[in-house]
Amino acid sequence: MKRIAMIASGLLATQGALAGVYAETVNHNIATGTTVPKQKIYVQNGSGRFADPEGRSSLIKGDTLYMIDDKDKSYIVFDKATMEQVAKKLSAQMEQLKQQMAKLPPEQRAQMEQMLGGAGLSGKPRTVEVADTGKSDKVEGRTCKVWDVTRDGVLDEQICVVPFAALPGKENFSTVFGNFAKVFEEMAKSVPMLSGMMANEFTAYAKTNGYPVRQRNYDNGKLGDEETLVKVWREEAVPAAIFEVPAGYTRKSMPVGPAQ
């Protein structure tokens, strides 16, 4: 869920511009004062790439998501054909899990459902809500508005959002991510645990009309000590090769469920 949320926020601002957007995020521990790199983001002409320090990237191009691993020079394609195959396996696994959980005592079953965060077991779409706290703050010199994010009725995250108009670049992230969300939802129709997930994330974040330059998680109603910060955001031309799978990389199948 968090990964999808990060992709959602990362895509919310690009299309048809002469130059793209380059951004860098870090994880900052408030208690210890330590900061480590988290992600490099490249967006241009409707495509986006999100790379972490471990050499893993998520590349969104058109209606396809590629997950690239530079360490073993491999990639996984997440398109409609792949999703249909994954859907069959996931549906079978979820049905098996439901049958196993039905045999548990009520208390243990409730604990399992809580551990799984619902996981689409009820077949209901996950809900995401954002609420304006009425507060504002400043992050890396940028004034931002503070919003609380609730997922499935639980206060889960706090974001500080800068309006798109106040950020460098002319990319229309909202349009691009909206198109991708529609494609994802079409692919996920047969998977209850995924249904509504991406569209609901997008709809919620779109209400803020900006980009979160700070994200902090709630733990039992209390804000945690770790935050994700946008340290760099600039407009620049992004090389076309950034949005291609490198030559010579091996395509792998998407893993589903526990390793055999």
Secondary structure, DSSP 8 states (H G I E B T S, - for coil): -HHHHHHHHHH----S-SSEEEEEEEEEETTT--EEEEEEEEEETTEEEEE-TTSEEEEEETTEEEEEETTTTEEEEESHHHHHHHHHHHHHHHHHHHHHHHTS-HHHHHHHHHHTTTTTTTS----EEEEEEEEEEEETTEEEEEEEEEETTEEEEEEEEEEGGGSS----HHHHHHHHHHHHHHHTTT-TTTTTHHHHHHHHHHTT-EEEEEEEEEETTEEEEEEEEEEEEEEE---GGGGS--TT-EEE----SS--
